[in-house]
């Protein structure tokens, strides 16, 4: 039996980053027709159904503890997605992509607050870079932050909370089952919020384009990209995996400029670059420049 090519995990990670990076523009366009909570409800429901069909044999191993813990993590995931998705209605896809990526920098400090390891000097450097990048990207001339950017930053913080909750409550469980329960739990939250706060558009308002956008977010951005990420992180070196996945934000900006028409000023590009440096610093501590030292495993998650 032939072994898969050695570069396949890296290709899988880059594919995940590409799918998630493009999804920021897809979400922005889809929200012109579909309200945020309804969009999330359909997306999470479809992704849970697709993954359940793919991993139906593993469903027998579902325990009450797994369902309970993963459902709590799913609620945290919903609030992170909700904040980010509502935020993108009042900001650009590029800003949404990079401001969401700050969760990578926040995670070590939340682990410390939860009784874990003290952050290193690398983490402190990453935090300083991240704050500078946020200022460049978000602060207006009056030193205020727009509502869309503020909600996106909150979403980045909530993604970090989700990672900590997930690692503390779901370690050791089957990853596919945890993902299915999380999506199902988030879907329930989204349907409830949609029913209470939104007016559902008539079916006649849905276009072929919006149907394709929903399919992209459900099948590719939620189901396929998760599988690519899981496979890639399992087989690729941690530092390489972090760097490849961080390209999600870069692709998000590039696609926003090319497909959405976002204007990239020098200050904005500088801010994006500084945030990217912060993410790479936090995720890898530049260990790939020190080949003799082993890089520690990192948690990196999709945020689109």
N, C-alpha and C positions, 0 to 999 in steps of 0.2 A: 504494500500500500504506500503510495507516494505521500510524503509530508507536504503540507502547504508551504508556499514560498515564505522565506524568512521575513520579507517585508510586508506580508499580509496584515499583521496587527497594526502596523503604522498606516497602511492604506485604509483600514477600517476606521481608525481614529480620525484621519483626515477627512474621510467621507462623513463621519458624524459632525465634525466641525463645519464642513461645507453645508450640510443640510440645516444645521442650527443657525449658521450665519445667514443663510438666505431666508430663513423663516421670519426674521424681523420685518423684512419688507412685506412678506406674505401676510403676516398678522396685521400690519398697518393697513394694507389694502382691504383685507377681509372685514376689518372693523368699520369700513364705510357702509357695509350692508348688514352685518351681524353684530348685535350688542356684545360687549366683552364677556359677561357671565354665560350667555348662551353659547358663545364661541368655545369657551372653556368646557362647558358641559358636554357639547357634542364631541369635542376633541378627546377629553378624558374617557368618555363612555366608549367611543370607537376604539381607542387605544387599548383599553381594558379588555374589550371583546376580542380584538385581534390577537393580543398576547395570550388570552385564555385559550383560544383555538390552537395556537402554536404550541402551547405547553400544557395541553389538557391532561396528559398523563401525570404530570407533576401535581395537578390539583388534588390528587388523593392524599398528598402529604401535607395538606393545609391543616394546621393546628389552631386551636382557639387563641393561644398566646401569639402566634404569628399574625393572625387576623387582627387581634386587638392592638398589638404594637405597630403593625404596618398601617393600620387605619389612622392611628394618632399621627404618624409621620405623614400620611396622606393629607390630613387636615392642614398640617404645617406647609406642605407642598402647595396646597390650594391657595393659601393666603399669599405665598410668595408669587405664584403665577398671577393671581388676581391683581396684586399691586403693580406688578410689571406690565400686565396687559392693559390695565386702565391707564397706567402712566404713559404708554406709547401713544395714546390718543392725543396727548398734549405735548409730545416731543418728537424728535426724528428717530428713525430706526437705528441710525448710527450711534446716537447718544444713548439710546435704550440698550444697545448691545454692550457698549463699554461700561456704562454705569452699573449694569447688572453684574458685570464681571468682578466687581469689588468684593463679592462674597468670598472669593479665594483668599483675600487679605484678611477678612474678618474672622474666618473659621478658627485659626489658632488662638485668638483671644477669647472666643466663646468656649473653646475646649478648656482653656485655662480657668475661665470663670466657673466651669462645671466641675472643677477639681482635677483637671488634667495638667499636662506639662506647661511650665512657664514659657511664654513666647521667647524666641531667640532674638539676637540683634538683627538677624536677617528679616524676621517678622516686623520688628520695629522700623527698619529701613523701608520695608514694603508699605507699611502703614503711612509713613511720612510721604512717600512717593504717591500713594493712592490719594491722600488728602490734597496734595498739590494738583494732581490730575483732575480730581473732581472740581476743584476751584477753577481750573482753566476751562473745563468743559461746561460747567453749570452756572457759575456766577455771572450775573449781568453787570453792566456798568454801575448800577445802583447797589451792587453786592447782595442781590437777592437771587433766590433759586426758584425757577418756575415750578408749577404744580406737577407737570409731567415728569420733570427731572427728579423732584423730591419723592414722588411715588416710586420711580424707578430705583432710586437709592434705597428706599425702604424695602423694595423687593429684593435688592441685593443682600440686605441685612437678613431678611426672612429666609432667603435661600441658605445662608450660613446657619441660621437656627435649624433649618430642616436637616442639614447635613449632620449637625451635632446630635439632634434627636434620633436620626436614622442610625447613626453609628452606635449610640448608646442603647437603643432598644431592639434593633433588628440584626445585630451582628450574629453570624452563625446560621441564619435562616437562608433558605434557597432564594437567590437574588431574583429569579423570575417570578416567584410567588409573591415576594415582597413588592415588586414593581406592579404586579396586577392588582393587589389589594390597595396599594397607594393610589393608583389611577381610579379605581372604583370608589374609594373614599372621597377623593377630590371631586369626582363626577357628581356624587350625591350633594356635596357642598355647593357645587356650581349650579346644579339644577334648582336647589332650594333658593339660592340668591337670585337666580334668573327669574324664578316665578314670583319672588317678592318685590324685585326692584326694576324689572325690565318689561317692556312691551315686545312681545315676539313679532318679528316682521312676517307679513303674509308670504306664503310660498311663492307667489308671483314676483316678490321682490328679489328672490334669490336668482342670481344669474349663473350661467355656465362657469364663469370665472370664479365666482365665490364658491361654487361646488368643488372646483379643482383646488382652490385654496384650502378648503376644509379637508379634502382628501390628503393634500400635502402635509398639513399639520398633524393629522391623525395617523396616517400610514407611515410617513417618512420621519417627521420631526419628533413624534412621540414613540412609535413602535420600532421602526427600523434603526433609527439613530441610537436608541437605547441598547439594542442588540450589538451594534457596531462598537459602541463605547465599552460595553461589558467584555466583549471578546478582545478588543484592543488593549484595555487596561490589564487584562489577565495575562497577556503574552508579551507586551512591549515593556521595555525599561521604563520605570516610573518617571524619570526626568523627561524622556522623549515623549511619553504619553501626555504629560502636563503641557509641554510646549505645543504639541500638535493640537490639543483640545483648546488651548488659549487662542488659536487662530480663528475660533468662532467669532470673536469680537472684531478681528481684522476683516474677516469676510463680511460681517454685518455692516461695517462702514463702507467697504468697497461696493457691496450690492446696493446700499442706500444711495451712494453717489451715482452709480450707473443706472439703477432701475427706478429710484424714487426721486432723483434730482436734488439730493441734499447738497448744500453748498459747504465745502470744506475750507474754512479759513485757516490761516497759519496757527492761530491760538487753539482752535479746535483740534487740529492735527497734532499739535504739540501735547495737548491734554490727553488725547488718545494714546500717544506714544508713551507718556509718563505712566498712565494706568497700565498699559501692557508691560512696561518694565516692572511695575509693582507686582503684577500677577505672576510674572516669571520668577521674580525674586522670592516671593512667598512660596510658590509651588516647588521650585527646584533648588533654591539657594545657590544657583549657578553651579550645581554639582557636575554638570556636563563639561565644565571647564576643568574639573579635577577628576580625571578618569580613574584614578587609583582609589578614590573614595566611593563608597556605595551610597546611592541615593535612596532615601526612605520612601515608602509607599505614600501616595497622596490620594485624597478624596477629591475628585473633580466631577462636577455634575452639569448636565444640560440646563440652560436657563432661558430657552425660547420655546 
